[in-house]
Amino acid sequence: MRLALNLRYLGPRTDHRDLPRLVREAERLGFGVAWVAEAFSSDAPSVLSWLAGQTTTIGLGSAAMQIPARSAAMTAMTAATLDVLSGGRFHLGLGVSGPQVAEGWHGARFGKPLARTREYVEIVRQVLAARGPVTHEGEHYPLPLPDGPGKPLRLGMRPPRPHLPIYLAAVGPRNLALAGEIADGWHAVFVDPEFLPAQLTGLGPVRDGFDVVANLPLVVADDVSLCVDRVRAYAVQYLGGMGSREENFYSRLAARMGYADAATEVQDHFLAGRMRAAAAAVPDEFIDRTSVLGPVDRVADRLRDYAAAGVTTLSTILFVRDADEGVRTLQDVATALDKAGVGA
């Protein structure tokens, strides 16, 4: 199992000037990839391009670029460009997001997300293969449009890797099965090593070298309860606010993991604006089971658990006060990986 760093996206309290320092330290420590996310704040490609010029060996990836935000051809162009600029280090992570972001922010219909994802990935792979003009017969993304003057075009550059790895961010069972079928890796959130084997079964047969990426909050400190509290707002945001009452993939995941009542309570409080009550309703056990928390020896035990469960890339999400603490935390988790004896 290798380590990775998930930088998420720029928030109101994020100092973007800290990011290169953290990524360079992760690179020095041998981390495999630095992932960058997007929702409706900063976009992933801009940040990744900036980091590509300040690093040399660490992989750089999107976790994940939003399918509703770009045409498939635009995503392929961006992926090819980032792979060129990074010297063949880019990993393309894609996700459908949710109906609130797709329809409320991007003005794109969310219906039939699995079919859309399948067609989208087909086009991206065809563009990156650069073997000729791109055509696609599909319900959602026909190329060229059948009733206009457009003609098939081909990518006007030669990507360094025509078989660039594609990851899917998947939460629901059907999307998970699709990731196993068409992708090279899976971006997972709220990963519990006891629940993960059942999810891996849901992937079905996968490609050789399929990468199971667990994106996990990381806090290294002696007091586990304080570590839990640092992650609490993150859990509340996803369980309560990433979707509507009818369509929240993360709340449904928590229910499948055995926390149905708590997930409903968190969502009820969140949607009613009762943020303190929402935070209090998140079980400490849920946070602990889906994070890497505590002193170095406990972190090492958790890394063993995740490696044994089938995680191939453990992607750390730092919950730190400043860049200095972030650097120390990266060093601590690298030490824990050595102690655990499960490094790639």
C-alpha positions as CSV (number, residue, x, y, z in Angstrom):
1,M,0.0,0.0,0.0
2,R,1.3,3.5,-0.9
3,L,0.5,6.8,0.7
4,A,-1.0,9.8,-1.1
5,L,-2.1,13.3,-0.2
6,N,-5.5,14.7,-0.9
7,L,-5.4,18.5,-0.9
8,R,-9.2,18.8,-1.5
9,Y,-10.1,22.3,-2.9
10,L,-9.3,25.9,-1.8
11,G,-11.6,27.0,1.0
12,P,-12.1,30.3,2.8
13,R,-9.4,29.5,5.3
14,T,-7.0,27.8,2.8
15,D,-3.7,29.5,2.1
16,H,-2.8,28.3,-1.4
17,R,0.8,29.2,-0.8
18,D,1.1,26.3,1.7
19,L,0.1,23.7,-1.0
20,P,3.5,23.5,-2.8
21,R,5.3,23.0,0.5
22,L,3.1,20.2,1.5
23,V,3.3,18.5,-1.9
24,R,7.1,18.8,-2.0
25,E,7.3,17.2,1.4
26,A,5.0,14.4,0.4
27,E,7.2,13.9,-2.7
28,R,10.3,13.8,-0.5
29,L,8.7,11.2,1.7
30,G,7.8,9.0,-1.2
31,F,4.1,9.6,-1.5
32,G,2.7,8.3,-4.7
33,V,0.2,10.9,-5.7
34,A,-1.1,14.4,-4.7
35,W,-4.8,14.6,-5.5
36,V,-6.8,17.9,-5.9
37,A,-10.6,18.1,-5.7
38,E,-13.2,20.4,-7.0
39,A,-16.9,21.1,-6.1
40,F,-18.0,24.7,-6.5
41,S,-14.8,26.4,-5.2
42,S,-11.4,26.1,-6.9
43,D,-11.1,24.0,-10.0
44,A,-8.7,21.0,-10.0
45,P,-6.8,21.5,-13.3
46,S,-5.6,25.0,-12.5
47,V,-4.2,23.9,-9.1
48,L,-2.6,20.7,-10.6
49,S,-1.0,22.7,-13.4
50,W,0.5,25.0,-10.8
51,L,1.8,22.1,-8.7
52,A,3.2,20.3,-11.8
53,G,5.7,23.2,-12.2
54,Q,6.9,22.9,-8.6
55,T,7.4,19.1,-8.3
56,T,9.3,16.5,-10.2
57,T,8.4,12.9,-9.3
58,I,5.1,12.7,-7.4
59,G,2.0,11.8,-9.3
60,L,-0.7,14.5,-9.7
61,G,-4.3,13.6,-10.0
62,S,-7.9,15.0,-9.9
63,A,-10.1,13.6,-7.2
64,A,-12.3,14.3,-9.0
65,M,-13.0,16.5,-12.0
66,Q,-16.7,16.9,-12.4
67,I,-18.3,15.3,-15.4
68,P,-21.2,17.8,-15.6
69,A,-18.7,20.7,-15.7
70,R,-17.0,19.9,-19.0
71,S,-17.5,18.1,-22.3
72,A,-15.8,14.8,-22.5
73,A,-13.5,16.2,-25.2
74,M,-12.5,19.1,-23.0
75,T,-11.7,16.8,-20.2
76,A,-9.5,14.7,-22.5
77,M,-7.7,17.8,-23.8
78,T,-7.1,18.9,-20.2
79,A,-5.9,15.5,-19.2
80,A,-3.5,15.3,-22.1
81,T,-2.2,18.8,-21.4
82,L,-1.6,18.1,-17.7
83,D,0.1,14.8,-18.6
84,V,2.5,16.7,-20.9
85,L,3.2,19.5,-18.4
86,S,3.8,17.1,-15.6
87,G,6.0,14.7,-17.6
88,G,3.6,11.8,-17.6
89,R,2.5,12.1,-14.0
90,F,-1.2,12.9,-14.3
91,H,-4.0,10.6,-13.0
92,L,-7.5,11.5,-14.2
93,G,-10.2,11.1,-11.6
94,L,-13.8,11.7,-12.6
95,G,-17.1,12.0,-10.8
96,V,-20.7,12.8,-11.6
97,S,-21.0,15.0,-8.5
98,G,-24.7,15.2,-7.4
99,P,-27.9,16.8,-8.7
100,Q,-27.5,19.9,-6.6
101,V,-24.2,20.8,-8.1
102,A,-24.8,19.4,-11.6
103,E,-28.2,21.2,-12.0
104,G,-27.8,24.1,-9.6
105,W,-24.2,25.1,-10.4
106,H,-23.4,23.7,-13.9
107,G,-26.9,23.8,-15.4
108,A,-26.5,20.2,-16.5
109,R,-29.1,17.5,-16.2
110,F,-28.2,14.8,-13.7
111,G,-30.6,12.1,-14.9
112,K,-29.1,8.7,-15.9
113,P,-25.7,9.4,-14.3
114,L,-24.4,5.8,-14.9
115,A,-25.2,5.9,-18.7
116,R,-23.7,9.4,-18.9
117,T,-20.5,8.3,-17.1
118,R,-20.1,5.3,-19.4
119,E,-20.4,7.3,-22.6
120,Y,-18.2,10.1,-21.2
121,V,-15.3,7.7,-20.3
122,E,-15.6,6.1,-23.8
123,I,-15.1,9.4,-25.5
124,V,-12.2,10.4,-23.2
125,R,-10.4,7.2,-23.9
126,Q,-11.0,7.5,-27.6
127,V,-9.6,11.1,-27.7
128,L,-6.6,10.2,-25.6
129,A,-5.8,7.2,-27.9
130,A,-5.3,9.8,-30.7
131,R,-5.8,7.1,-33.4
132,G,-8.1,9.2,-35.6
133,P,-11.1,11.4,-35.7
134,V,-13.5,10.9,-32.8
135,T,-17.0,9.8,-33.3
136,H,-19.5,8.5,-30.8
137,E,-23.0,7.1,-31.1
138,G,-24.7,7.6,-27.8
139,E,-27.9,8.9,-26.2
140,H,-26.2,11.6,-24.2
141,Y,-23.0,12.6,-26.0
142,P,-23.3,12.0,-29.7
143,L,-20.2,13.2,-31.7
144,P,-20.5,14.9,-34.0
145,L,-24.0,16.2,-33.4
146,P,-26.2,14.5,-36.0
147,D,-28.2,17.5,-37.1
148,G,-25.4,20.1,-37.5
149,P,-22.4,21.0,-39.6
150,G,-19.9,19.5,-37.3
151,K,-17.3,17.0,-38.5
152,P,-15.3,14.4,-36.6
153,L,-12.0,15.9,-35.2
154,R,-9.0,14.3,-33.6
155,L,-6.7,15.5,-30.8
156,G,-4.2,17.9,-32.2
157,M,-1.4,16.8,-29.9
158,R,0.3,13.5,-29.0
159,P,-0.3,12.6,-25.4
160,P,2.7,11.0,-23.7
161,R,0.4,8.2,-22.4
162,P,-2.5,7.3,-24.6
163,H,-3.7,4.8,-21.9
164,L,-3.6,7.4,-19.1
165,P,-5.2,5.9,-15.9
166,I,-8.8,6.9,-15.2
167,Y,-10.4,6.7,-11.8
168,L,-14.0,7.0,-10.8
169,A,-15.3,8.5,-7.6
170,A,-18.1,6.2,-6.7
171,V,-20.3,5.9,-3.6
172,G,-23.5,4.0,-4.5
173,P,-23.4,0.3,-5.4
174,R,-24.3,0.7,-9.1
175,N,-21.7,3.4,-9.6
176,L,-19.2,1.2,-7.8
177,A,-19.9,-1.7,-10.1
178,L,-19.4,0.7,-13.1
179,A,-16.0,1.8,-11.7
180,G,-14.9,-1.8,-11.5
181,E,-16.0,-2.4,-15.1
182,I,-14.6,0.7,-16.9
183,A,-12.0,2.4,-14.8
184,D,-8.4,1.8,-13.6
185,G,-9.1,2.8,-10.1
186,W,-11.8,3.8,-7.5
187,H,-11.8,6.9,-5.3
188,A,-13.6,5.9,-2.1
189,V,-14.7,8.1,0.9
190,F,-15.8,7.2,4.4
191,V,-13.9,3.9,4.1
192,D,-14.2,1.5,7.0
193,P,-11.8,-1.4,6.7
194,E,-14.4,-3.8,8.1
195,F,-17.0,-2.7,5.5
196,L,-14.6,-2.4,2.6
197,P,-14.4,-6.1,1.6
198,A,-18.1,-6.1,0.8
199,Q,-17.6,-3.0,-1.3
200,L,-14.7,-4.6,-3.2
201,T,-17.0,-7.5,-4.0
202,G,-19.4,-5.0,-5.5
203,L,-16.7,-3.8,-7.9
204,G,-16.9,-7.1,-9.7
205,P,-14.0,-8.2,-12.0
206,V,-11.4,-5.4,-12.4
207,R,-8.4,-4.7,-14.6
208,D,-4.9,-5.7,-13.6
209,G,-3.4,-3.2,-11.2
210,F,-6.8,-1.7,-10.3
211,D,-6.1,1.0,-7.7
212,V,-8.3,1.2,-4.6
213,V,-7.9,4.7,-3.2
214,A,-9.2,5.4,0.3
215,N,-9.5,9.1,0.9
216,L,-9.2,9.3,4.7
217,P,-9.1,12.2,7.2
218,L,-5.7,12.1,9.1
219,V,-5.0,13.6,12.5
220,V,-1.9,12.5,14.5
221,A,-2.1,13.4,18.2
222,D,-2.2,11.5,21.5
223,D,-5.8,12.4,22.3
224,V,-8.1,10.4,20.0
225,S,-11.2,12.3,21.1
226,L,-9.6,15.6,20.1
227,C,-8.7,14.0,16.7
228,V,-12.3,13.0,16.2
229,D,-13.5,16.5,17.0
230,R,-11.2,18.0,14.3
231,V,-12.9,15.8,11.7
232,R,-16.5,16.3,12.8
233,A,-17.3,19.3,10.6
234,Y,-16.1,17.3,7.6
235,A,-18.4,14.5,8.4
236,V,-21.3,16.9,9.0
237,Q,-20.8,18.6,5.6
238,Y,-21.0,15.3,3.7
239,L,-23.7,13.5,5.7
240,G,-25.9,16.6,6.1
241,G,-25.2,19.0,3.3
242,M,-23.9,17.2,0.2
243,G,-27.3,16.7,-1.4
244,S,-31.0,17.0,-0.6
245,R,-33.0,14.8,1.7
246,E,-34.0,12.7,-1.2
247,E,-30.5,12.4,-2.9
248,N,-27.5,12.3,-0.5
249,F,-25.2,9.5,-1.6
250,Y,-23.0,9.9,1.6
251,S,-26.0,9.6,3.9
252,R,-27.1,6.5,2.1
253,L,-23.5,5.1,2.5
254,A,-23.6,5.7,6.2
255,A,-26.9,3.9,6.4
256,R,-25.5,0.9,4.6
257,M,-22.6,0.9,7.1
258,G,-25.1,0.6,10.0
259,Y,-25.6,4.3,10.9
260,A,-29.0,4.9,9.3
261,D,-30.6,6.6,12.3
262,A,-27.6,8.8,13.0
263,A,-27.3,9.8,9.3
264,T,-31.0,10.8,9.3
265,E,-30.6,12.8,12.5
266,V,-27.6,14.6,11.1
267,Q,-29.4,15.4,7.9
268,D,-32.5,16.6,9.7
269,H,-30.6,19.0,11.9
270,F,-28.4,20.2,9.0
271,L,-31.2,21.0,6.7
272,A,-33.0,22.8,9.5
273,G,-30.0,25.0,10.1
274,R,-29.2,23.4,13.5
275,M,-25.4,23.0,12.9
276,R,-24.4,22.3,16.5
277,A,-27.0,19.6,16.9
278,A,-26.0,18.1,13.5
279,A,-22.4,18.0,14.7
280,A,-23.3,16.4,18.0
281,A,-25.4,13.7,16.1
282,V,-22.4,12.3,14.2
283,P,-21.3,9.3,16.2
284,D,-17.7,9.4,17.3
285,E,-17.4,5.7,16.3
286,F,-18.3,6.5,12.7
287,I,-15.6,9.2,12.5
288,D,-13.0,7.0,14.0
289,R,-13.9,4.0,11.8
290,T,-13.6,6.1,8.6
291,S,-10.5,8.1,9.5
292,V,-6.8,7.6,10.6
293,L,-6.6,9.2,14.1
294,G,-4.3,9.1,17.1
295,P,-0.7,8.6,18.0
296,V,1.8,7.1,15.6
297,D,1.5,3.6,16.9
298,R,-2.3,3.7,16.6
299,V,-2.0,5.1,13.1
300,A,0.3,2.2,12.2
301,D,-2.3,-0.2,13.3
302,R,-4.9,1.5,11.2
303,L,-2.7,1.4,8.2
304,R,-2.3,-2.4,8.6
305,D,-6.1,-2.7,8.8
306,Y,-6.6,-0.8,5.6
307,A,-3.9,-2.7,3.7
308,A,-5.3,-6.0,4.9
309,A,-8.8,-4.9,3.7
310,G,-7.6,-4.2,0.2
311,V,-6.6,-0.5,0.0
312,T,-3.8,0.0,-2.4
313,T,-3.5,3.8,-2.0
314,L,-4.2,5.4,1.3
315,S,-4.9,9.1,0.5
316,T,-4.5,11.3,3.5
317,I,-6.7,14.4,4.1
318,L,-4.9,16.6,6.5
319,F,-6.8,18.4,9.3
320,V,-4.1,20.7,10.6
321,R,-3.9,24.2,11.9
322,D,-1.0,25.4,9.6
323,A,1.6,24.1,7.1
324,D,4.2,23.4,9.8
325,E,1.7,20.9,11.5
326,G,0.9,19.6,8.0
327,V,4.6,18.8,7.3
328,R,4.9,17.1,10.7
329,T,1.8,15.0,10.1
330,L,3.0,13.8,6.7
331,Q,6.3,12.8,8.4
332,D,4.4,11.0,11.2
333,V,2.2,9.0,8.8
334,A,5.3,8.0,6.7
335,T,6.9,6.8,10.0
336,A,3.7,4.9,10.8
337,L,3.8,3.2,7.4
338,D,7.3,2.0,8.1
339,K,6.2,0.7,11.5
340,A,3.2,-1.0,9.9
341,G,5.4,-2.8,7.4
342,V,2.8,-2.5,4.6
343,G,4.4,0.0,2.3
344,A,4.5,-0.6,-1.4
